[in-house]
Amino acid sequence: MTFGLFRPVLFAIGIIGLAMAGLVLSHRSNPEIAALPPSANAPAGPVVPAAPVAAPPAKPGSAPVILADSEPPPPPSAADFGRTTPPIDFRGFQMKPPGAPAAAAEAEPPASDIYDLTLRLEKGDTIEKLLADIDVAPADRKQIAEKLQSLLKKRRLAVGETIELTMQTIPEQPDAPRVLALSVRPQPEREYIVSRTDDGNYEADEKVYKVSPRIVRVEGERDGSLQQSGIKAGAPSAAMIEFVRALSYDVDFQRELKQGQKFTVLLEQLVTSDGKVTHPGRLLAGELRLFKRTVTVIRYRPQGGAEGFYNPQGESVVRSFLRTPMDASRITSRFGMREHPILGFSALHAGVDFAAPSGTPILAAGTGKVVSAGPNGGYGLYVKLQHTQDVATAYAHMSRIGPGIKPGVSVRQGQVIGFVGSTGMSTGPHLHYEFLKGGKHVNPLTQKFAMRGTVGGKDAARFQALAKQYLAQLKSAPVAGDIDKPAEQPKPAPKKTAQAPKEPAPSQVAKGD
């Protein structure tokens, strides 16, 4: 019975043995395979045949061919590479030097900001104190004050004197702006300049204008901002900045200033004897023709005082506060109840929104002290100034706060305290400007601010004579662009009519100032 159970297994083993014996006999009987030399790498001992490889059917009458086992090719030698393979050309491929940073990761440092700043000397001020108020480093302000005093010698600058500064903010020290140049011009023909050298020190220079003055006018129409419109018409940038600042005390730039309105500025240029302009023009007077009125400003220096701008009645244009804190293009939201553009419900809009491009400088509306500067919820970047015990102003949605502006710092009227942005709950770049009286919000555009002073005493008659002269020259002075054009070559006159050449008209010169 046991033999019956193992009969199939024994039968299968027998069949396998017969098949293997047949393969061995067939391998040895093939003359082509038998003639092959034994492999050098073949191991000693009995050889176990591999599985047969199928060959294509043999032609009639020919012996069957059985393929030999495949062997791996021998490894290539150095001689083979030198004999058969051409050298590889690696030109055009460069290896990155060790330690070199990736181009994408190597970001350029942020560029420093350079801007101009105009400040006025107030009662009790010194140059060093003025620079300390805008956070200039102690060593720099001391050196600047000493250099300037070396030029002035024993002379003192008058209260109200204008100080022109070229400033630079350093990315590594954003709260410590650097003074690149400081200039003051107590007399039209003398300018004192303190400038920074490459080694970080300061040098002083006195500039004497030994040239002749020439009065010209520039006329234009508002197309965009008033400052840029004047520059396009041919007025120097510094003169237009003075014109806009003098108007800002009395003109509501948002409600009164419209496209197409005309303006005229009267300039005192400095020219050499051959007519080369050495100074593009100092603003003497200007007028802006609004729809309902004309606003005129006149430069005047009272005896023993500093230069300033006055209206034709002799009243100083400088008020306690600027009507608008920048040369904005338009009002996008006024003071009062409105539907909030983001929250969607009606609420009091406690200020006025001025639309302006991102980065537009924001000016302090008046002299005061910073009580808040930094993020403030929906206001975004926010600055609040306390001017008197009862009056404060606030500025919101800034892109960044001005250099040195932090709580406890004193600021001056017209100082840059920040730049327009769209931080906080904002739908676009604009300035949200608030005015507070006794802690309550009031409409900034309806506030009335008293004048600071008037021309009186012995100066009154002198001012009225100068104002009459400037008002006439605003209409009759030669146009700057016309007299600077090269003269056209005259056509040859007919021989029968010879006329004597006319004498050139004398240049108009300011008298009495």
Backbone torsions as a table, in degrees:
resi	resn	phi	psi	omega
1	MET	NA	-39.7	179.7
2	THR	-64.5	-39.2	178.0
3	PHE	-62.1	-32.6	178.8
4	GLY	-68.9	-32.3	-179.7
5	LEU	-70.4	-38.8	-175.9
6	PHE	-89.8	1.0	-178.0
7	ARG	-60.0	-43.9	-180.0
8	PRO	-64.4	-35.5	-179.3
9	VAL	-67.2	-45.2	179.4
10	LEU	-63.2	-38.2	179.5
11	PHE	-63.6	-40.3	-179.8
12	ALA	-67.7	-39.4	178.7
13	ILE	-63.8	-40.1	178.6
14	GLY	-63.2	-44.0	179.8
15	ILE	-61.0	-42.9	-179.1
16	ILE	-64.5	-40.9	179.6
17	GLY	-63.4	-41.8	178.6
18	LEU	-63.1	-39.4	-179.8
19	ALA	-64.6	-42.0	-178.9
20	MET	-68.3	-38.7	177.4
21	ALA	-62.2	-39.9	179.1
22	GLY	-63.7	-39.4	179.0
23	LEU	-64.3	-41.8	-179.7
24	VAL	-63.4	-46.0	179.4
25	LEU	-62.4	-40.2	179.9
26	SER	-65.2	-38.8	-180.0
27	HIS	-63.1	-42.4	-177.8
28	ARG	-74.8	-28.8	-178.0
29	SER	-79.3	-13.0	-179.2
30	ASN	-79.7	116.5	-175.1
31	PRO	-68.4	-33.0	-177.5
32	GLU	-69.9	-39.7	-179.3
33	ILE	-75.2	-37.2	-178.7
34	ALA	-66.4	-27.7	-178.7
35	ALA	-76.2	-15.1	-178.9
36	LEU	-67.0	138.6	179.2
37	PRO	-71.3	151.9	178.9
38	PRO	-66.6	146.9	-179.3
39	SER	-69.4	140.9	-179.2
40	ALA	-67.8	-26.6	-176.9
41	ASN	-93.4	2.8	-176.7
42	ALA	-70.4	133.9	179.5
43	PRO	-72.0	149.9	177.9
44	ALA	-73.2	153.2	178.2
45	GLY	110.7	-176.7	-178.0
46	PRO	-64.3	140.7	-179.0
47	VAL	-96.1	129.2	176.1
48	VAL	-97.0	116.6	-176.8
49	PRO	-64.8	144.3	176.2
50	ALA	-83.5	172.3	179.2
51	ALA	-65.2	140.1	-177.9
52	PRO	-65.7	147.1	177.3
53	VAL	-103.6	128.8	-177.7
54	ALA	-66.5	136.1	178.6
55	ALA	-114.3	157.9	177.2
56	PRO	-61.9	151.3	-178.5
57	PRO	-59.3	136.2	-179.0
58	ALA	-74.8	149.9	177.1
59	LYS	-70.5	156.0	178.8
60	PRO	-60.0	133.7	176.5
61	GLY	89.4	-5.7	-179.4
62	SER	-105.5	154.5	-179.0
63	ALA	-75.4	144.3	179.7
64	PRO	-66.4	144.9	-179.2
65	VAL	-112.1	127.8	178.3
66	ILE	-114.3	125.5	-177.3
67	LEU	-70.6	142.6	178.3
68	ALA	-79.4	162.8	178.1
69	ASP	-62.8	137.7	179.1
70	SER	-74.7	139.8	177.3
71	GLU	-118.8	147.6	179.2
72	PRO	-67.6	143.2	-179.6
73	PRO	-66.9	149.4	179.1
74	PRO	-65.7	152.4	-179.4
75	PRO	-65.9	144.6	-178.9
76	PRO	-68.0	147.5	178.9
77	SER	-107.0	170.1	179.4
78	ALA	-62.6	-34.1	179.5
79	ALA	-64.8	-36.9	178.7
80	ASP	-61.9	-42.8	179.0
81	PHE	-63.6	-42.7	-178.5
82	GLY	-67.9	-26.7	-173.9
83	ARG	-91.4	-35.7	-169.1
84	THR	-116.9	-25.4	-172.5
85	THR	-101.9	124.3	178.2
86	PRO	-69.9	152.5	179.6
87	PRO	-64.2	146.9	-179.4
88	ILE	-83.1	132.7	-178.4
89	ASP	-93.8	113.0	180.0
90	PHE	-97.1	12.4	179.0
91	ARG	-65.1	142.6	-178.1
92	GLY	96.5	-14.6	176.6
93	PHE	-104.4	130.5	179.7
94	GLN	-124.6	138.0	177.3
95	MET	-88.8	137.8	176.9
96	LYS	-68.1	129.4	179.7
97	PRO	-60.3	145.8	-178.5
98	PRO	-62.2	137.5	177.6
99	GLY	85.8	-2.5	-178.8
100	ALA	-75.2	130.6	-179.7
101	PRO	-74.5	154.4	178.1
102	ALA	-66.6	144.7	-175.8
103	ALA	-63.9	-38.0	-177.8
104	ALA	-68.7	-32.4	-176.9
105	ALA	-82.9	-15.7	-176.7
106	GLU	-89.8	91.9	-178.4
107	ALA	-89.5	141.1	179.3
108	GLU	-71.7	145.8	179.0
109	PRO	-67.2	148.0	-179.6
110	PRO	-61.7	143.1	-178.4
111	ALA	-73.5	147.8	178.5
112	SER	-76.0	147.1	179.3
113	ASP	-93.1	128.7	176.5
114	ILE	-116.2	128.2	-177.8
115	TYR	-147.0	159.8	178.5
116	ASP	-98.1	147.5	-178.3
117	LEU	-140.6	133.8	178.1
118	THR	-117.7	123.2	179.8
119	LEU	-125.8	159.6	-180.0
120	ARG	-116.9	141.4	174.7
121	LEU	-77.0	122.3	177.6
122	GLU	-97.3	174.7	-178.7
123	LYS	-62.3	129.8	-179.4
124	GLY	85.1	0.9	-178.6
125	ASP	-80.5	153.3	165.3
126	THR	-128.7	166.3	178.4
127	ILE	-61.7	-41.0	-179.3
128	GLU	-64.8	-39.3	178.0
129	LYS	-68.2	-40.0	178.6
130	LEU	-60.4	-42.5	179.3
131	LEU	-70.8	-32.6	177.5
132	ALA	-65.5	-33.6	-179.3
133	ASP	-66.6	-23.6	177.9
134	ILE	-105.4	18.2	169.4
135	ASP	71.2	29.1	173.6
136	VAL	-71.9	143.7	-178.0
137	ALA	-57.1	142.1	-176.8
138	PRO	-55.9	-42.6	-178.6
139	ALA	-63.7	-39.5	-179.2
140	ASP	-68.1	-46.4	-175.8
141	ARG	-67.7	-32.9	178.0
142	LYS	-67.2	-42.6	-179.8
143	GLN	-67.3	-39.1	179.0
144	ILE	-64.2	-44.9	-179.3
145	ALA	-63.0	-39.3	179.5
146	GLU	-67.5	-42.1	179.8
147	LYS	-64.4	-42.0	179.9
148	LEU	-65.8	-40.2	-179.8
149	GLN	-65.9	-29.8	177.2
150	SER	-65.2	-26.9	175.8
151	LEU	-82.7	-41.8	-178.1
152	LEU	-72.8	-24.4	-175.3
153	LYS	59.1	-117.7	-177.5
154	LYS	-94.4	-0.2	179.1
155	ARG	-73.7	148.3	178.7
156	ARG	-114.9	145.3	176.3
157	LEU	-79.6	139.3	-177.1
158	ALA	-76.8	154.0	174.7
159	VAL	-61.6	133.3	-177.1
160	GLY	92.9	-0.9	179.9
161	GLU	-64.1	141.9	-178.6
162	THR	-88.8	130.2	178.1
163	ILE	-112.7	119.3	178.6
164	GLU	-96.4	128.9	-177.6
165	LEU	-125.9	140.2	167.6
166	THR	-110.2	115.7	-171.9
167	MET	-110.6	159.3	176.9
168	GLN	-142.1	129.3	174.1
169	THR	-96.2	135.3	-178.5
170	ILE	-100.4	127.6	-179.1
171	PRO	-55.4	-35.7	-178.1
172	GLU	-73.5	-23.2	-179.5
173	GLN	-135.0	72.7	-173.9
174	PRO	-65.9	-21.1	-178.1
175	ASP	-96.7	7.7	178.8
176	ALA	-129.6	81.3	-178.5
177	PRO	-66.8	153.6	-177.8
178	ARG	-108.0	137.5	176.9
179	VAL	-88.4	116.5	176.3
180	LEU	-86.9	-33.5	179.0
181	ALA	-158.5	145.8	174.6
182	LEU	-132.8	134.3	179.3
183	SER	-139.5	145.1	175.8
184	VAL	-140.2	141.8	-175.0
185	ARG	-130.5	81.4	-178.5
186	PRO	-64.3	-31.7	176.2
187	GLN	-123.7	148.8	-178.5
188	PRO	-58.1	-29.6	-176.4
189	GLU	-92.8	-2.7	-178.7
190	ARG	-131.2	132.1	177.4
191	GLU	-131.5	132.2	179.7
192	TYR	-107.3	125.1	-172.5
193	ILE	-126.3	131.5	171.9
194	VAL	-118.2	120.0	-175.3
195	SER	-126.4	152.0	-179.2
196	ARG	-84.4	135.6	178.6
197	THR	-95.7	173.8	-177.3
198	ASP	-64.7	-26.9	-178.6
199	ASP	-87.6	7.0	176.6
200	GLY	90.5	-3.1	176.9
201	ASN	-91.0	177.1	-179.2
202	TYR	-122.9	145.4	177.2
203	GLU	-128.1	148.6	-176.1
204	ALA	-109.8	147.5	-178.9
205	ASP	-148.0	139.7	177.0
206	GLU	-107.3	123.5	-178.6
207	LYS	-104.5	119.0	-179.0
208	VAL	-107.0	124.6	-177.6
209	TYR	-94.7	91.8	176.8
210	LYS	-93.0	63.1	-177.4
211	VAL	-136.6	173.1	-178.7
212	SER	-97.8	140.1	176.3
213	PRO	-80.0	150.4	176.8
214	ARG	-141.5	127.7	-177.6
215	ILE	-97.0	127.2	178.7
216	VAL	-134.9	167.2	176.9
217	ARG	-126.5	153.3	175.5
218	VAL	-126.0	127.8	179.1
219	GLU	-115.0	145.7	179.5
220	GLY	-162.5	175.6	176.3
221	GLU	-122.0	144.9	-179.7
222	ARG	-69.7	123.6	175.5
223	ASP	-141.0	92.1	-170.9
224	GLY	96.7	-139.6	178.1
225	SER	-76.5	153.6	-178.7
226	LEU	-65.3	-38.8	-179.7
227	GLN	-62.6	-49.2	-179.7
228	GLN	-66.7	-32.0	177.5
229	SER	-64.2	-40.7	178.2
230	GLY	-66.9	-39.4	178.6
231	ILE	-63.8	-41.0	177.8
232	LYS	-63.1	-32.9	-178.9
233	ALA	-77.7	-13.4	176.7
234	GLY	118.4	3.0	178.5
235	ALA	-84.8	145.5	177.3
236	PRO	-67.9	152.5	-177.0
237	SER	-60.5	-42.4	-177.8
238	ALA	-62.1	-38.3	179.2
239	ALA	-66.8	-39.1	-179.8
240	MET	-70.3	-35.3	176.7
241	ILE	-62.7	-42.5	177.0
242	GLU	-63.4	-40.3	-179.4
243	PHE	-63.4	-47.2	-179.8
244	VAL	-64.0	-41.8	-179.1
245	ARG	-65.8	-39.5	179.1
246	ALA	-66.7	-34.4	178.9
247	LEU	-76.0	-26.5	-170.7
248	SER	-64.3	-19.1	178.1
249	TYR	-75.7	-22.7	-170.5
250	ASP	-124.7	-12.8	-175.9
251	VAL	-112.0	130.9	172.7
252	ASP	-85.5	100.3	-173.4
253	PHE	-62.3	-23.8	-177.1
254	GLN	-86.3	-43.2	-176.0
255	ARG	-90.4	-28.5	-175.0
256	GLU	-101.9	-29.8	-175.1
257	LEU	-86.6	121.9	-177.2
258	LYS	-127.9	163.0	177.2
259	GLN	-65.3	142.5	176.0
260	GLY	88.5	-7.7	178.7
261	GLN	-70.4	143.7	-173.2
262	LYS	-97.3	151.6	178.5
263	PHE	-144.0	158.8	176.7
264	THR	-139.3	134.8	174.5
265	VAL	-121.8	140.6	179.1
266	LEU	-104.2	125.0	-172.9
267	LEU	-120.3	145.1	171.2
268	GLU	-106.3	105.5	178.1
269	GLN	-90.6	156.8	174.1
270	LEU	-112.5	124.2	-174.0
271	VAL	-130.8	151.8	175.8
272	THR	-83.0	176.7	-176.9
273	SER	-64.6	-25.7	179.1
274	ASP	-94.3	9.4	173.6
275	GLY	90.8	7.6	178.6
276	LYS	-77.6	127.8	-177.5
277	VAL	-79.0	118.9	177.3
278	THR	-97.9	-16.0	174.5
279	HIS	-139.1	127.2	-172.3
280	PRO	-66.7	-19.9	176.4
281	GLY	142.1	127.6	175.0
282	ARG	-97.8	134.4	-176.6
283	LEU	-69.4	121.1	175.5
284	LEU	-99.5	-40.2	-178.7
285	ALA	-161.0	164.7	177.3
286	GLY	-163.5	154.7	177.1
287	GLU	-139.8	141.5	178.4
288	LEU	-120.1	121.8	-176.8
289	ARG	-95.0	101.3	176.1
290	LEU	-83.5	178.4	-177.3
291	PHE	-68.9	-36.2	-174.8
292	LYS	-109.8	-10.0	-177.7
293	ARG	-160.5	166.2	175.4
294	THR	-117.9	128.4	-179.4
295	VAL	-104.8	125.9	-177.7
296	THR	-121.8	137.0	176.0
297	VAL	-125.4	141.9	-175.3
298	ILE	-132.0	130.4	177.0
299	ARG	-79.4	136.3	-179.8
300	TYR	-154.8	142.3	175.3
301	ARG	-115.7	110.4	175.6
302	PRO	-66.2	157.0	179.1
303	GLN	-62.5	124.5	-179.3
304	GLY	76.7	9.0	-179.0
305	GLY	-123.7	-172.9	-179.5
306	ALA	-99.6	157.2	178.0
307	GLU	-65.1	148.3	175.9
308	GLY	-160.3	179.2	179.6
309	PHE	-111.6	140.4	-176.4
310	TYR	-133.3	158.1	172.1
311	ASN	-85.2	170.6	-176.1
312	PRO	-60.7	-16.5	178.7
313	GLN	-87.1	0.2	178.6
314	GLY	87.9	14.5	178.7
315	GLU	-94.7	134.4	178.6
316	SER	-64.5	138.8	178.7
317	VAL	-78.1	-15.8	-176.4
318	VAL	-72.3	119.9	177.1
319	ARG	-108.6	176.3	179.2
320	SER	-65.3	-30.4	-177.2
321	PHE	-140.5	148.4	170.5
322	LEU	-71.5	143.6	176.8
323	ARG	-69.4	-36.5	176.3
324	THR	-133.8	140.4	-175.0
325	PRO	-82.6	11.1	176.6
326	MET	-170.5	169.2	176.9
327	ASP	-84.5	72.7	-175.3
328	ALA	-82.5	159.8	-176.2
329	SER	-88.0	-37.2	-175.8
330	ARG	-165.9	159.6	174.1
331	ILE	-90.7	130.3	178.1
332	THR	-103.1	-19.0	177.7
333	SER	-156.1	130.9	-177.2
334	ARG	-97.7	174.7	179.1
335	PHE	-71.9	136.9	176.3
336	GLY	133.4	-173.9	-179.3
337	MET	-71.4	140.1	177.7
338	ARG	-159.9	165.9	173.6
339	GLU	-85.2	123.9	-177.0
340	HIS	-63.8	128.4	-175.2
341	PRO	-67.5	-18.5	-178.9
342	ILE	-108.7	-47.2	-177.4
343	LEU	-76.4	-28.5	172.7
344	GLY	86.6	9.4	176.8
345	PHE	-126.0	161.5	-177.1
346	SER	-77.2	137.4	178.7
347	ALA	-157.8	165.7	179.4
348	LEU	-73.8	125.0	171.3
349	HIS	-89.0	105.6	-166.9
350	ALA	-83.0	14.0	-179.9
351	GLY	-155.9	-161.3	178.7
352	VAL	-125.8	135.1	178.8
353	ASP	-100.3	128.0	177.8
354	PHE	-112.5	119.6	177.0
355	ALA	-78.4	135.9	179.4
356	ALA	-161.8	155.1	179.1
357	PRO	-62.3	148.1	177.6
358	SER	-59.1	134.2	-178.9
359	GLY	96.2	-4.3	177.5
360	THR	-64.6	131.1	-179.1
361	PRO	-63.9	140.2	176.3
362	ILE	-108.2	130.5	-174.8
363	LEU	-104.1	147.5	172.7
364	ALA	-66.5	126.4	-176.8
365	ALA	-67.8	-23.6	178.9
366	GLY	-160.4	169.9	177.4
367	THR	-69.7	136.5	-179.3
368	GLY	-175.3	-161.7	-178.1
369	LYS	-127.2	140.7	179.4
370	VAL	-75.6	123.3	176.6
371	VAL	-106.7	-16.8	178.3
372	SER	-154.2	138.2	178.6
373	ALA	-157.5	110.8	179.9
374	GLY	151.4	-170.9	178.7
375	PRO	-62.3	140.8	-179.2
376	ASN	-147.8	68.3	174.7
377	GLY	56.9	-129.5	-178.6
378	GLY	-66.4	-17.7	176.6
379	TYR	-72.6	-14.4	-174.9
380	GLY	68.3	-144.5	175.5
381	LEU	-70.9	127.9	-163.6
382	TYR	-140.2	140.7	176.0
383	VAL	-131.4	134.4	176.1
384	LYS	-124.2	132.9	-179.1
385	LEU	-116.1	136.1	174.4
386	GLN	-103.6	116.7	-174.8
387	HIS	-95.6	-47.4	174.6
388	THR	-132.0	-175.2	179.7
389	GLN	-63.5	-29.3	-176.2
390	ASP	-106.9	-19.2	-171.2
391	VAL	-112.4	132.2	176.1
392	ALA	-141.7	155.4	174.4
393	THR	-129.0	153.8	-178.7
394	ALA	-136.6	149.4	-174.3
395	TYR	-137.3	125.4	-171.6
396	ALA	-128.3	166.8	176.5
397	HIS	68.5	27.7	-179.0
398	MET	-68.2	151.2	172.1
399	SER	-78.3	-34.5	174.7
400	ARG	-160.1	155.9	-178.6
401	ILE	-89.2	148.2	-176.7
402	GLY	-65.9	160.2	-179.1
403	PRO	-59.7	131.7	175.4
404	GLY	76.1	3.0	-178.3
405	ILE	-85.5	110.1	178.8
406	LYS	-152.4	161.3	-176.6
407	PRO	-55.2	135.9	179.2
408	GLY	94.9	-12.0	-177.7
409	VAL	-84.6	138.6	175.5
410	SER	-85.8	140.9	179.0
411	VAL	-124.7	160.0	-179.0
412	ARG	-111.7	155.6	178.2
413	GLN	-59.2	130.2	-179.9
414	GLY	87.8	-3.4	178.8
415	GLN	-73.3	143.4	178.8
416	VAL	-73.7	118.6	-179.7
417	ILE	-108.7	-8.6	179.4
418	GLY	176.9	-173.8	-176.1
419	PHE	-136.8	142.9	-175.7
420	VAL	-59.4	139.5	177.5
421	GLY	-152.4	-157.0	-178.8
422	SER	-144.5	40.4	-179.8
423	THR	-82.6	160.5	-178.9
424	GLY	75.8	-153.0	-179.9
425	MET	-83.1	88.9	-174.6
426	SER	-140.3	145.0	178.7
427	THR	-100.4	-0.8	179.7
428	GLY	173.4	170.4	-177.8
429	PRO	-63.7	123.2	176.7
430	HIS	-168.3	167.8	174.6
431	LEU	-109.2	127.4	170.8
432	HIS	-97.8	115.0	-172.7
433	TYR	-114.8	126.9	-178.7
434	GLU	-120.6	148.8	177.0
435	PHE	-127.8	126.4	-176.1
436	LEU	-121.0	133.2	175.1
437	LYS	-123.0	120.7	-178.2
438	GLY	59.7	29.7	179.6
439	GLY	84.3	-2.3	-179.5
440	LYS	-108.5	142.4	179.6
441	HIS	-74.6	133.9	175.0
442	VAL	-130.3	165.7	-178.2
443	ASN	-73.5	118.5	-179.1
444	PRO	-63.3	-28.1	-173.3
445	LEU	-79.8	-12.4	-177.4
446	THR	-105.6	4.8	-178.0
447	GLN	-79.9	139.7	178.5
448	LYS	-107.7	130.3	-177.1
449	PHE	-122.9	134.3	-176.1
450	ALA	-71.0	151.7	174.0
451	MET	-67.4	157.1	-179.7
452	ARG	-86.8	-30.6	-177.5
453	GLY	-174.7	168.9	178.4
454	THR	-133.7	160.6	176.0
455	VAL	-79.9	127.1	-178.3
456	GLY	-141.9	178.9	176.9
457	GLY	65.8	-137.5	-178.4
458	LYS	-67.7	-21.2	-178.8
459	ASP	-76.5	-19.1	-173.3
460	ALA	-62.3	-49.4	-179.1
461	ALA	-65.7	-39.8	179.2
462	ARG	-64.5	-40.1	178.5
463	PHE	-66.7	-43.7	-178.2
464	GLN	-62.1	-37.1	177.6
465	ALA	-66.5	-42.5	179.1
466	LEU	-67.5	-40.3	179.5
467	ALA	-62.7	-40.5	178.1
468	LYS	-62.2	-40.8	179.1
469	GLN	-65.1	-45.8	-178.7
470	TYR	-65.7	-38.8	-179.9
471	LEU	-64.0	-36.5	176.8
472	ALA	-69.5	-41.0	-178.0
473	GLN	-71.2	-22.3	174.4
474	LEU	-62.1	-19.4	180.0
475	LYS	-110.0	-21.6	-172.5
476	SER	-118.2	-12.5	-177.6
477	ALA	-65.0	150.1	178.5
478	PRO	-62.5	146.3	179.8
479	VAL	-77.2	133.4	-173.4
480	ALA	-57.6	-44.3	-176.7
481	GLY	-67.2	-28.1	-176.6
482	ASP	-76.3	-42.9	-176.0
483	ILE	-76.8	-16.5	178.7
484	ASP	-88.1	-9.3	179.3
485	LYS	-73.4	143.5	177.5
486	PRO	-64.5	139.1	-178.7
487	ALA	-66.6	137.3	178.5
488	GLU	-74.5	146.1	178.1
489	GLN	-69.5	122.9	-177.6
490	PRO	-69.2	147.0	177.1
491	LYS	-73.4	146.2	-180.0
492	PRO	-62.2	129.9	-177.9
493	ALA	-78.2	149.3	176.0
494	PRO	-58.3	144.1	-175.5
495	LYS	-67.1	-26.3	-174.8
496	LYS	-75.5	-18.6	-179.8
497	THR	-124.5	98.6	177.7
498	ALA	-104.5	122.9	-178.3
499	GLN	-115.5	148.3	177.3
500	ALA	-70.8	140.5	179.9
501	PRO	-66.2	143.3	179.1
502	LYS	-81.7	147.3	177.1
503	GLU	-77.9	141.1	179.7
504	PRO	-66.2	145.9	179.2
505	ALA	-69.1	138.8	-179.7
506	PRO	-67.6	147.2	177.9
507	SER	-69.1	147.2	178.9
508	GLN	-83.5	133.9	-177.3
509	VAL	-126.7	138.3	177.9
510	ALA	-65.7	136.4	178.9
511	LYS	-116.7	142.4	173.8
512	GLY	87.3	-1.2	178.9
513	ASP	-123.7	NA	NA
